[in-house]
């Protein structure tokens, strides 16, 4: 890994991709991330390049690929990767964004993430309604002051097989997760998971063959 980087990064307020704070090859430390979704951008993807990012900010930082082609974990270029506070993540480039002059498909992972330095997986707190990243294994805690209406898109068959997502409630609200006709519960094909209005209700999902398999659940009503 390169022996340079940037140790005093302020993530772009507002979370836009355009103008997001630039990361360098090597070690980078985000010292200011004041609002969930404030953003940074990885350098140009090149096979074998490694970028380590420490999020020492207060909340989740959105990490984008550069330009219009580079991706993170196979997500669309404009989606990026939500890095939780207090984590150190290594971004490794496994696929060049341009092969023989032709951009690779956006489903190809130019950058792939892994926890660096023996870090334990962080819990991402969600205080607003919105979409959950379908191509990255993660644990989410819903603590919106009111009902959180979350959505989850279909995983990509084969590419995303094994992605595991845990979602639980940390507030007394009947949150919902909508994954239209994608939730295989073991007894039905459901579209919506409604959480009991008490802390601790939740479910564990795993991607396989373009669908979400419900591995476990507590306090969830499927419809």
Kinemage of the C-alpha trace (Angstrom):
@kinemage 1
@onewidth
@group {chain A} dominant
@subgroup {mainchain}
@vectorlist {calphas} color= white
{ca unk a 1} P 0.000 0.000 0.000
{ca unk a 2} L 1.235 3.490 -0.749
{ca unk a 3} L 2.786 5.376 2.171
{ca unk a 4} L 0.802 8.562 1.706
{ca unk a 5} L -2.778 9.684 2.133
{ca unk a 6} L -4.748 12.387 3.889
{ca unk a 7} L -5.280 12.392 7.629
{ca unk a 8} L -7.548 15.459 7.988
{ca unk a 9} L -10.509 15.053 5.664
{ca unk a 10} L -13.792 16.926 5.997
{ca unk a 11} L -16.577 15.083 4.173
{ca unk a 12} L -18.608 17.245 1.794
{ca unk a 13} L -21.672 18.604 3.573
{ca unk a 14} L -24.907 17.582 1.921
{ca unk a 15} L -23.591 14.337 0.508
{ca unk a 16} L -23.411 15.176 -3.179
{ca unk a 17} L -21.174 13.102 -5.436
{ca unk a 18} L -20.039 16.131 -7.409
{ca unk a 19} L -17.422 17.994 -5.402
{ca unk a 20} L -17.076 15.283 -2.741
{ca unk a 21} L -13.831 15.413 -0.755
{ca unk a 22} L -11.041 13.476 -2.479
{ca unk a 23} L -9.371 10.420 -0.944
{ca unk a 24} L -5.801 9.424 -1.804
{ca unk a 25} L -4.135 6.007 -2.206
{ca unk a 26} L -2.951 4.794 1.179
{ca unk a 27} L -4.347 5.759 4.570
{ca unk a 28} L -7.081 8.377 4.877
{ca unk a 29} L -8.805 9.688 7.995
{ca unk a 30} L -12.172 11.433 7.884
{ca unk a 31} L -12.101 13.789 10.842
{ca unk a 32} L -15.354 15.633 10.116
{ca unk a 33} L -18.561 13.972 8.953
{ca unk a 34} L -21.249 16.031 10.610
{ca unk a 35} L -24.400 14.791 8.871
{ca unk a 36} L -25.322 11.312 7.657
{ca unk a 37} L -24.458 10.994 3.982
{ca unk a 38} L -21.733 13.655 3.837
{ca unk a 39} L -19.421 12.405 1.115
{ca unk a 40} L -15.930 11.545 -0.090
{ca unk a 41} L -14.623 10.159 -3.395
{ca unk a 42} L -12.116 7.378 -4.036
{ca unk a 43} L -9.204 7.942 -6.436
{ca unk a 44} L -9.246 6.566 -9.986
{ca unk a 45} L -9.656 2.778 -9.855
{ca unk a 46} L -6.567 0.791 -10.870
{ca unk a 47} L -6.119 -2.953 -10.357
{ca unk a 48} L -4.284 -3.668 -7.101
{ca unk a 49} L -4.741 -0.186 -5.649
{ca unk a 50} L -5.645 -0.074 -1.957
{ca unk a 51} L -7.273 2.781 -0.075
{ca unk a 52} L -7.848 2.554 3.688
{ca unk a 53} L -10.442 4.910 5.124
{ca unk a 54} L -10.956 5.640 8.825
{ca unk a 55} L -14.261 7.319 9.569
{ca unk a 56} L -13.578 9.285 12.738
{ca unk a 57} L -16.545 11.548 12.083
{ca unk a 58} L -19.826 11.627 13.949
{ca unk a 59} L -21.981 9.671 11.508
{ca unk a 60} L -22.217 7.599 8.304
{ca unk a 61} L -20.108 8.855 5.397
{ca unk a 62} L -20.981 8.073 1.770
{ca unk a 63} L -17.949 6.854 -0.217
{ca unk a 64} L -18.257 7.208 -3.999
{ca unk a 65} L -16.301 5.870 -6.939
{ca unk a 66} L -14.716 8.507 -9.164
{ca unk a 67} L -16.200 9.718 -12.449
{ca unk a 68} L -19.200 8.000 -14.010
{ca unk a 69} L -17.966 4.387 -14.166
{ca unk a 70} L -16.094 3.426 -10.979
{ca unk a 71} L -18.291 1.449 -8.553
{ca unk a 72} L -18.111 0.155 -4.970
{ca unk a 73} L -19.246 -3.429 -4.318
{ca unk a 74} L -21.030 -3.438 -7.663
{ca unk a 75} L -23.458 -0.646 -6.765
{ca unk a 76} L -24.371 1.938 -9.366
{ca unk a 77} L -21.786 4.692 -9.668
{ca unk a 78} L -24.102 7.318 -8.180
{ca unk a 79} L -24.977 5.172 -5.136
{ca unk a 80} L -21.690 4.798 -3.280
{ca unk a 81} L -20.974 2.916 -0.056
{ca unk a 82} L -22.176 3.996 3.418
{ca unk a 83} L -19.222 3.741 5.811
{ca unk a 84} L -20.273 3.772 9.446
{ca unk a 85} L -18.578 5.982 12.037
{ca unk a 86} L -15.793 4.403 14.067
{ca unk a 87} L -14.819 1.958 11.309
{ca unk a 88} L -11.683 1.393 9.262
{ca unk a 89} L -12.469 -0.017 5.810
{ca unk a 90} L -10.056 -1.068 3.077
{ca unk a 91} L -11.170 -0.419 -0.513
{ca unk a 92} L -9.357 -2.697 -2.979
{ca unk a 93} L -9.615 -2.316 -6.744
{ca unk a 94} L -10.186 -5.710 -8.365
{ca unk a 95} L -11.395 -4.633 -11.830
{ca unk a 96} L -10.176 -1.730 -13.958
{ca unk a 97} L -12.999 0.656 -14.896
{ca unk a 98} L -11.897 0.551 -18.535
{ca unk a 99} L -10.870 -2.616 -20.356
{ca unk a 100} L -9.516 -2.207 -23.889
{ca unk a 101} L -11.258 1.149 -24.158
{ca unk a 102} L -14.702 -0.147 -23.165
{ca unk a 103} L -16.208 0.687 -19.729
{ca unk a 104} L -17.155 -2.380 -17.688
{ca unk a 105} L -20.803 -2.894 -16.737
{ca unk a 106} L -21.865 -0.989 -13.629
{ca unk a 107} L -22.653 -4.294 -11.917
{ca unk a 108} L -18.944 -5.151 -11.914
{ca unk a 109} L -17.161 -4.303 -8.676
{ca unk a 110} L -14.238 -1.995 -9.395
{ca unk a 111} L -13.757 -1.373 -5.667
{ca unk a 112} L -14.457 -4.062 -3.086
{ca unk a 113} L -14.601 -3.389 0.638
{ca unk a 114} L -13.265 -5.292 3.621
{ca unk a 115} L -12.786 -4.436 7.282
{ca unk a 116} L -9.184 -3.378 7.850
{ca unk a 117} L -7.018 -4.110 10.845
{ca unk a 118} L -9.277 -6.669 12.511
{ca unk a 119} L -12.158 -4.241 12.879
{ca unk a 120} L -15.501 -5.626 13.981
{ca unk a 121} L -18.509 -4.919 11.812
{ca unk a 122} L -20.199 -1.647 12.718
{ca unk a 123} L -23.908 -1.047 13.201
{ca unk a 124} L -25.364 1.580 10.857
{ca unk a 125} L -28.018 3.700 12.531
{ca unk a 126} L -30.902 4.851 10.333
{ca unk a 127} L -32.907 7.803 11.585
{ca unk a 128} L -34.715 8.615 8.330
{ca unk a 129} L -36.726 6.662 5.768
{ca unk a 130} L -34.917 5.545 2.628
{ca unk a 131} L -33.277 2.735 0.663
{ca unk a 132} L -31.020 0.074 2.141
{ca unk a 133} L -27.920 -0.839 0.147
{ca unk a 134} L -28.649 -4.305 -1.364
{ca unk a 135} L -25.092 -5.298 -2.349
{ca unk a 136} L -23.261 -4.927 0.965
{ca unk a 137} L -23.535 -7.086 4.079
{ca unk a 138} L -24.389 -4.841 7.030
{ca unk a 139} L -26.354 -4.456 10.244
{ca unk a 140} L -28.877 -1.625 10.519
{ca unk a 141} L -30.586 -0.200 13.612
{ca unk a 142} L -33.803 1.737 12.954
{ca unk a 143} L -34.213 4.556 15.456
{ca unk a 144} L -36.343 7.072 13.572
{ca unk a 145} L -38.606 9.175 15.791
{ca unk a 146} L -41.673 7.852 14.019
{ca unk a 147} L -42.256 5.106 11.486
{ca unk a 148} L -39.310 4.471 9.157
{ca unk a 149} L -40.378 3.380 5.671
{ca unk a 150} L -37.397 1.496 4.249
{ca unk a 151} L -36.989 -0.125 0.839
{ca unk a 152} L -34.704 -2.914 -0.359
{ca unk a 153} L -34.084 -3.637 -4.031
{ca unk a 154} L -33.412 -7.052 -5.550
{ca unk a 155} L -29.896 -8.446 -5.224
{ca unk a 156} L -28.118 -9.530 -8.398
{ca unk a 157} L -28.245 -13.311 -8.880
{ca unk a 158} L -24.828 -14.994 -8.426
{ca unk a 159} L -22.964 -11.676 -7.979
{ca unk a 160} L -24.667 -10.831 -4.669
{ca unk a 161} L -25.330 -14.371 -3.420
{ca unk a 162} L -24.409 -14.537 0.280
{ca unk a 163} L -24.874 -10.850 1.071
{ca unk a 164} L -26.417 -10.807 4.547
{ca unk a 165} L -28.412 -7.903 5.966
{ca unk a 166} L -29.611 -7.604 9.562
{ca unk a 167} L -32.241 -4.973 10.382
{ca unk a 168} L -33.709 -4.380 13.831
{ca unk a 169} L -35.717 -1.702 15.566
{ca unk a 170} L -34.267 0.475 18.306
{ca unk a 171} L -37.436 2.528 18.717
{ca unk a 172} L -41.038 1.754 19.567
{ca unk a 173} L -42.463 2.255 16.082
{ca unk a 174} L -44.028 -0.053 13.486
{ca unk a 175} L -41.323 0.419 10.858
{ca unk a 176} L -41.739 -1.127 7.409
{ca unk a 177} L -39.378 -2.699 4.918
{ca unk a 178} L -40.659 -2.983 1.355
{ca unk a 179} L -38.952 -5.449 -0.990
{ca unk a 180} L -41.682 -6.040 -3.543
{ca unk a 181} L -42.241 -9.779 -4.107
{ca unk a 182} L -38.682 -10.504 -2.971
{ca unk a 183} L -39.020 -11.824 0.590
{ca unk a 184} L -39.014 -15.630 0.812
{ca unk a 185} L -40.296 -16.325 4.330
{ca unk a 186} L -40.425 -20.115 4.174
{ca unk a 187} L -44.202 -20.129 3.909
{ca unk a 188} L -44.968 -17.289 1.503
{ca unk a 189} L -43.563 -14.817 -0.970
{ca unk a 190} L -43.938 -11.463 0.796
{ca unk a 191} L -43.484 -7.855 -0.251
{ca unk a 192} L -43.559 -5.979 3.062
{ca unk a 193} L -42.101 -6.691 6.493
{ca unk a 194} L -43.758 -4.704 9.272
{ca unk a 195} L -41.903 -4.438 12.590
{ca unk a 196} L -43.674 -4.709 15.936
{ca unk a 197} L -43.800 -1.323 17.667
{ca unk a 198} L -41.210 -2.300 20.251
{ca unk a 199} L -37.430 -2.320 20.412
{ca unk a 200} L -35.778 -5.563 19.346
{ca unk a 201} L -38.086 -6.602 16.536
{ca unk a 202} L -36.100 -7.418 13.442
{ca unk a 203} L -35.008 -9.867 10.771
{ca unk a 204} L -31.973 -11.341 9.037
{ca unk a 205} L -31.968 -11.589 5.238
{ca unk a 206} L -29.567 -13.327 2.872
{ca unk a 207} L -29.351 -12.853 -0.886
{ca unk a 208} L -29.600 -15.857 -3.168
{ca unk a 209} L -30.575 -16.170 -6.818
{ca unk a 210} L -31.918 -12.626 -7.033
{ca unk a 211} L -34.152 -12.836 -3.962
{ca unk a 212} L -34.013 -12.299 -0.199
{ca unk a 213} L -34.244 -15.373 2.034
{ca unk a 214} L -35.570 -14.704 5.545
{ca unk a 215} L -33.122 -16.584 7.784
{ca unk a 216} L -34.695 -15.433 11.040
{ca unk a 217} L -37.192 -12.895 12.373
{ca unk a 218} L -38.761 -11.729 15.606
{ca unk a 219} L -41.800 -9.492 15.887
{ca unk a 220} L -42.222 -9.217 12.109
{ca unk a 221} L -45.502 -9.422 10.169
{ca unk a 222} L -45.146 -10.284 6.467
{ca unk a 223} L -47.685 -9.252 3.855
